[in-house]
């Protein structure tokens, strides 16, 4: 019994046919010559990866907002230091 190895690009394309283009799983499996079970497993794996990416994107956005806030605070402190140093002379 031979197990076929498919590339990640092939798997993503097959799942995209189901999720984005709306083809039925049965039709995609027949056209590509793979089992329906494999398609469902790939779809589940892609969904998990997508949710991980969404979480990472949310964390990146949060960190960018925090960085902007901290940079603004730093700039305010720099201006205040320059202002008070000028008055002290």
Long-range contacts (C-beta under 8 A, 24 or more apart in sequence): 4-34, 6-34, 11-42, 11-45, 11-46, 12-46, 14-39, 14-42, 15-39, 15-42, 15-43, 15-46, 18-43, 19-43, 19-46
